[in-house]
Amino acid sequence: MIFKDRNEAGYLLADKLEKYKKTDAVILAIPRGGVPIAYIIAQTLNLPLEVVLSKKIGHPFHKEYAIGAVTLKSRILSDAAIDVSAAYIEEQTKRIRDLLQKRYEEYYGDKKPLQLKDKTLIIVDDGIATGNTIQSTIKMLHDEKPEKIVVAIPVAPSSAIKKLQGSPFIDEIICLSTPLNFQAVGQFYENFNQVDDIEVNKLLKKTSKISNNN
């Protein structure tokens, strides 16, 4: 299955998520690519939209290899962090939190984040390659004590879906396509333009105006 663009993927996912329309649910977008899709879903289902701000902690000698992940409020470490110094982890946590705080202020200004406790959280991205990063995010979201966690994505390899199905924190997975020949998320979109912070800000402001008018 090839999607025309993120908008088309958003409308197709919104159809699958129809049962959550006007419920006590929150759409949580993984920036930046997940934001245009999440915006379409939030608009279609009349639900609030938030951005999940998290970032991996890279191994000191292999920065692309994640040993954990950090949000503004919490942190999770994998087994790969066992041999890494506590000082490095603390230094990286502070550095990442500073970056996330700056991004949060760019996206939201003085607006307070939504309370996630007892809500259905619908986590949206434009696709998943391995599932490792989103699993760390989901573990941290689970600590907020939501009622339910749903993952909604247009495309992922079956290996990543199996990994997510093994998570004790995920209640439902909606994936429109699990192709066999999976190399990268972008190969399943005709238009896979990079999403920048300007577009993210524009969509979040639009969502905020819609929410205020309801």
C-alpha positions in Angstrom: 0.0 0.0 0.0 1.4 3.4 -1.0 0.0 6.6 0.5 -0.3 9.7 -1.5 0.9 11.8 1.4 0.6 12.2 5.2 -2.9 13.8 4.8 -4.3 10.7 3.0 -2.8 8.5 5.7 -4.4 10.7 8.4 -7.9 10.3 6.9 -7.5 6.6 6.5 -6.4 6.2 10.2 -9.2 8.5 11.3 -11.7 6.1 9.7 -10.2 3.2 11.8 -10.4 5.4 15.0 -14.0 6.5 14.5 -15.1 4.9 17.8 -13.0 7.4 19.7 -14.8 10.4 18.2 -15.7 13.0 20.9 -14.6 10.6 23.7 -12.1 11.4 26.5 -9.2 10.7 24.3 -6.1 12.7 23.3 -4.1 12.5 20.1 -0.4 12.4 20.8 1.8 13.1 17.8 5.5 11.9 17.5 7.2 14.9 16.0 7.8 15.9 13.5 6.5 13.5 10.8 3.6 12.3 12.9 2.1 15.8 13.4 0.4 16.3 10.0 -1.3 12.9 10.3 -2.2 13.5 14.0 -3.7 16.9 13.0 -6.0 15.3 10.5 -7.1 12.7 13.0 -7.7 15.2 15.8 -9.7 17.5 13.4 -11.8 14.6 12.0 -12.6 13.1 15.4 -12.9 16.4 17.3 -10.2 15.5 19.8 -7.3 17.5 21.4 -3.8 17.3 19.9 -0.6 17.3 21.8 3.0 16.6 20.8 5.0 13.9 22.5 8.4 15.4 23.4 10.9 12.7 24.0 14.5 12.1 22.8 16.8 9.1 23.0 20.0 9.0 25.0 22.8 7.9 22.7 25.6 5.6 23.8 28.7 7.6 24.5 30.7 5.8 21.8 27.8 5.2 19.4 25.5 8.2 19.4 22.9 6.5 17.2 22.6 3.5 19.5 19.9 4.3 22.1 20.5 3.4 25.7 17.4 5.1 27.0 15.0 8.0 26.4 14.0 11.2 28.2 10.9 13.4 28.4 10.4 16.6 30.3 9.2 14.6 33.3 10.7 11.2 33.2 13.5 8.9 31.9 13.8 5.3 31.0 17.1 3.3 30.6 17.6 0.1 28.7 19.9 -2.8 29.6 22.5 -1.2 27.3 23.0 1.6 29.9 24.4 -0.8 32.6 28.0 -0.2 31.7 27.6 3.6 31.0 28.6 6.0 33.7 25.9 7.7 35.8 27.6 11.0 35.3 27.2 10.7 31.5 23.6 9.7 31.8 22.8 12.7 34.1 24.7 15.1 31.8 22.8 13.8 28.7 19.4 13.9 30.6 19.9 17.5 31.5 21.1 18.4 28.0 18.1 16.7 26.4 15.6 18.2 28.8 17.0 21.7 28.0 16.4 21.0 24.3 12.9 19.6 24.9 12.0 22.5 27.1 13.1 24.9 24.4 11.0 22.9 21.8 8.0 22.9 24.1 8.1 26.7 24.5 8.4 27.0 20.7 5.3 24.8 20.2 3.2 25.8 23.1 4.4 29.1 24.7 2.7 29.5 28.1 0.1 26.8 27.5 0.1 24.0 30.1 0.2 20.4 28.8 -3.0 18.4 29.0 -3.4 16.0 31.9 -3.2 12.5 30.6 -4.3 10.5 33.6 -7.5 8.4 33.0 -7.6 9.3 29.3 -7.3 7.2 26.2 -4.0 8.1 24.5 -3.8 7.7 20.8 -0.1 7.8 19.7 0.4 8.7 16.1 3.5 8.6 13.8 3.9 8.5 10.1 5.4 5.0 10.3 7.6 2.8 12.5 10.8 1.1 11.4 11.9 -0.9 14.4 9.6 0.1 17.2 12.4 0.7 19.7 12.0 4.5 20.2 8.2 4.4 20.4 8.4 1.7 23.1 10.4 3.9 25.3 7.9 6.7 24.8 5.0 4.4 25.6 6.6 3.2 28.8 6.9 6.8 30.0 3.3 7.7 28.9 2.1 4.7 30.9 3.6 6.3 34.0 1.0 9.1 33.5 -1.7 6.4 34.4 -3.9 6.7 31.3 -7.0 4.6 30.9 -5.8 3.1 27.6 -2.9 3.4 25.2 -3.5 3.0 21.4 -0.8 3.1 18.7 -2.0 4.3 15.3 0.4 4.2 12.4 0.0 4.0 8.6 2.9 1.5 8.0 5.4 -0.7 9.8 7.1 -4.0 9.2 5.5 -7.0 10.9 8.6 -7.4 13.1 8.0 -4.0 14.6 4.3 -4.7 15.1 5.1 -8.0 16.9 7.5 -6.1 19.2 4.7 -3.6 20.0 2.2 -6.5 20.6 4.6 -7.8 23.2 4.4 -4.6 25.2 2.4 -4.8 28.4 1.6 -1.1 28.1 -0.2 -1.0 24.7 -3.9 -1.9 24.6 -4.5 -1.6 20.9 -2.5 -1.3 17.7 -3.9 0.1 14.4 -1.6 -0.3 11.4 -2.9 0.1 7.9 -0.1 -1.7 6.1 2.6 -4.2 7.1 4.6 -4.7 3.8 7.1 -7.5 3.5 9.8 -5.5 1.6 10.3 -2.8 4.3 13.4 -0.6 4.1 12.3 2.8 5.2 9.0 4.6 6.0 9.4 7.0 3.2 9.2 4.3 0.5 5.5 3.9 1.2 4.6 7.6 0.5 4.4 9.3 -2.9 5.1 12.6 -1.2 7.2 12.3 1.9 8.4 15.9 2.3 10.3 16.7 5.5 8.2 18.3 8.2 9.8 21.4 9.9 9.0 23.2 13.2 7.2 26.0 11.2 4.6 23.5 10.0 4.3 21.8 13.4 3.7 25.2 15.0 1.1 26.1 12.4 -0.8 22.9 12.8 -0.8 23.1 16.6 -2.1 26.7 16.5 -4.9 25.7 14.1 -5.8 22.8 16.5 -5.8 25.2 19.5 -8.2 27.6 17.6 -10.6 24.7 16.8 -10.6 23.5 20.4 -11.3 27.1 21.7 -14.3 27.4 19.3 -15.9 24.1 20.4 
